Amino acid sequence: MSKRFDKLPLTHVEAAVSISLTRVRAGTIAVLAAASLVLAACGADADDDTATGDGKTLKLWHYEGPNSAMGVAWTEAIKQFEASHPGVKVQFEDKQFEQIRQNAGMILNSDEAPDIMEYNKGNATAGLLSKQGLLTDLTGEASKRGWDKIGPSLQTTSRYDADGIMGDGKWFGVPNYAEYVMVYYNKDLFAKHKVQVPTTLAEFEAAMDTFVKAGVPPLSVGGAEYPAQQIFYELALSKANRSFVDSYELYKGKVDFKGPEFTYAANTFADWVKKGYIPKNSAGIKADPMGVAWTQGKFPMVISGSWWYGRFVAEAKSFQWGTFLFPGNTLHPGSGGNIWVVPEKSKNKSLAYDFIDITMKPEIQNLLGNSGGVPVLADPAGITDPKSKELIDNFNKITSTDGLAFYPDWPAPGYYDVLVAGVQHLINGTKSPTAVLDEIAKPYNDNLTSLGK
């Protein structure tokens, strides 16, 4: 779910990943380690016979809010690109995440395809488009321009095999940030109700009981989009290990949807609705209203991703707030961030490659970090914003234990909508946990059958 992910005027705060989460067992690494990326000189390659456009226009799509960390960084990257490419203009089009998610295949198979665009990573998205032949193979450029020097975990979501499965194969995208899910909490409400930051799932539920008894709904939840399914996945991960994640996400083993992980998640999620932890009206709430309600101080907590961090810094001004990782878990939803892809029908591929280079420059990466994100290739000394440093610390806790578990909607095409419908049934009580597990198991297993797994 990837960023999951309405087009919001919010900040996608991103964290750098340098862990090893390939299709082979992942290892741990440090974040923001000193790194050097060999970047090719700007300027269109006259020998690139794929550059069939006019060489004077770069058609760029992304869905980051203009005031977000990513939006600020990409705006500066556009300025630097135009300055280093005299006579070339960037034709930027601001798109919605859902617009691209739902229509990418149709758009990229037409003459309306952009030269470069931001896209969601994973088997069900970038993997599917690569399998369909809609994305340019970037393997040669990755080697020539030094993109293959990024951390192994970032390469996991950059590379896809012939079946569109991430981790191995050719390069079809270049990420420049990472992300993870956490709990944002209102320190003022915690102090008012004498609630301590929980460190275990039992303490977390006890804290939510305290708020419910005081007539305060504990969690702001968006059931109509990605947030609720990430809570469901956090609950599954509380009973999971790395083998479960590798089986579910990378098809390295069979997944039992009636096993302890998903059974616990479905039953506990439904129980949280009954206990009042998850509001019963949240099935129809989208991500943006969920976040706004939290910034207005209406809820003590919201469980969502690092992409909100910068927006909360800018908008949650009426109270003190902080974050903590989902209590008791060693595995958390998260991954390398969304990726730059070059459509196969791009008319100015050389320009697209040059733009990617500029977004990876330390100057742009530092700007991203100090605007509310945690970049991949910044100079650590250049990150001075204290909130960004706090974000990095939490992310280091995850990477130090090999704790990134990707997102629940990644395994199969169309699985995002399947999971949205499933958690909505749990919120509304229209289906039992067992029936919901059957509902989400079928398309997952159908996808495996189609792949001959």
Secondary structure, DSSP 4 states (H G I P E B T S, - for coil): --S-----SS----B----B-SSSPPB---TT-------PPSS--TT-TT--S-SSEEEEEE---TTSHHHHHHHHHHHHHHHHSTT-EEEEEE--HHHHHHHHHHHHTSTT--SEEEE--SIIIIIHHHHTT-B---HHHHHHHTGGGS-HHHHHTTEE-TT--BTSSEE--EE--EEEEEEEEEHHHHHHTTPPPPSSHHHHHHHHHHHHHTT---EE---SSHHHHHHHHHHHHTT--HHHHHHHHH-SS---TTSHHHHHHHHHHHHHHHTTSS-TTGGG--HHHHHHHHHTTS-SEEEEEGGGHHHHHHH--SS-EEEEPPTT-S-BSEEE--EEE-BTT-S-HHHHHHHHHHHTSHHHHHHHHHTT---SS--GGG---HHHHHHHHHHHHHHTTT-B-B-TT-SSTTHHHHHHHHHHHHHHTSS-HHHHHHHHHHHHHHHHHHTT-
